[in-house]
């Protein structure tokens, strides 16, 4: 079983940038064809933000298209989410998981707060 650890979240001003990382502390993400970044804002359901396959096929939610970039480095066992032009509505806890997500792959998440 792969254990995933997210990091990189912090408080940032609107228009700012962050890069989130998701490291597999055990197991290998190479064995997972599609990895995804998800987020959950207060009072809202968790949603898929972006995903990437081992072949490099990517998907983005309409709300982040053109601003966020997902990438993966299987040799480093890491998935990244580069977030630019951040907006207050991007405030949420961000998680990585397989796509489709499975309950036993959820980590603690990393908090992203976009506020002036």
C-alpha positions in Angstrom: 0.0 0.0 0.0 1.2 3.5 -0.9 1.2 6.2 1.9 1.0 9.7 0.5 2.3 12.9 2.3 1.3 16.3 1.0 3.3 19.5 1.7 3.8 23.0 0.4 0.6 24.7 1.5 0.7 28.1 3.2 -0.9 31.5 3.4 -0.4 33.4 0.2 -1.8 36.7 -1.2 -4.2 36.7 -4.2 -2.2 36.5 -7.4 0.6 34.6 -5.7 2.0 31.1 -6.5 2.6 27.9 -4.6 4.0 24.5 -5.5 2.5 21.5 -3.6 4.3 18.2 -3.4 2.9 14.7 -2.7 5.5 12.2 -1.8 4.9 8.5 -1.4 6.6 7.7 1.9 6.1 4.0 1.3 5.3 2.1 -1.9 5.7 3.5 -5.4 3.6 5.9 -7.4 4.9 4.3 -10.5 2.4 1.5 -9.9 -0.5 4.0 -9.9 -1.5 4.9 -13.5 -3.4 8.0 -12.7 -2.6 10.3 -9.8 -4.8 13.2 -8.8 -4.8 16.4 -6.7 -8.0 17.1 -4.8 -9.2 19.9 -2.6 -11.9 20.4 0.0 -13.0 23.9 1.0 -14.9 24.6 4.2 -18.5 23.4 3.9 -17.9 21.9 0.5 -17.4 18.4 -0.9 -13.9 17.3 -1.9 -13.3 17.8 -5.6 -10.8 16.7 -8.2 -8.6 19.6 -9.2 -6.2 17.9 -11.6 -4.9 14.4 -12.6 -2.0 13.0 -14.5 -1.4 9.5 -16.0 1.9 7.7 -16.3 1.7 8.6 -20.0 1.5 12.3 -19.2 -2.2 12.8 -20.0 -3.5 15.5 -17.8 -6.9 16.7 -16.7 -7.8 20.0 -15.1 -11.0 21.2 -13.5 -12.4 24.2 -15.3 -11.9 26.4 -12.2 -8.1 25.9 -12.4 -7.4 25.5 -16.1 -4.7 27.8 -17.3 -3.5 28.5 -13.7 -2.5 25.1 -12.3 0.0 22.6 -13.6 0.2 19.0 -12.4 3.4 16.9 -13.0 4.9 13.7 -11.7 8.4 12.4 -11.2 8.1 8.7 -10.7 11.9 8.4 -9.9 11.3 10.7 -7.0 8.0 9.1 -6.1 6.5 12.6 -6.2 3.5 14.4 -7.7 3.5 18.2 -7.9 0.9 20.9 -8.3 2.1 24.3 -9.4 -0.5 26.9 -8.6 -0.3 30.3 -10.1 -2.6 33.4 -10.1 -4.2 32.1 -6.9 -7.6 33.3 -5.9 -9.4 33.4 -2.6 -11.7 30.7 -3.9 -8.7 28.4 -4.1 -8.5 28.3 -0.3 -8.9 24.7 0.7 -7.1 21.7 2.1 -5.3 20.0 -0.8 -4.9 16.2 -1.0 -3.3 13.8 -3.4 -4.7 10.3 -4.2 -5.2 7.9 -7.0 -7.8 8.6 -9.5 -10.4 7.4 -8.9 -9.7 8.0 -5.2 -9.6 5.2 -2.7 -10.3 5.7 1.0 -7.1 4.2 2.2 -4.8 6.5 0.2 -6.0 9.8 1.8 -3.3 11.6 3.7 -3.4 14.6 6.0 -3.5 17.1 3.3 -1.9 20.6 3.1 -3.7 23.8 3.8 -3.7 26.5 1.2 -5.1 29.9 2.2 -5.3 32.7 -0.3 -6.0 36.0 1.5 -4.8 39.5 1.6 
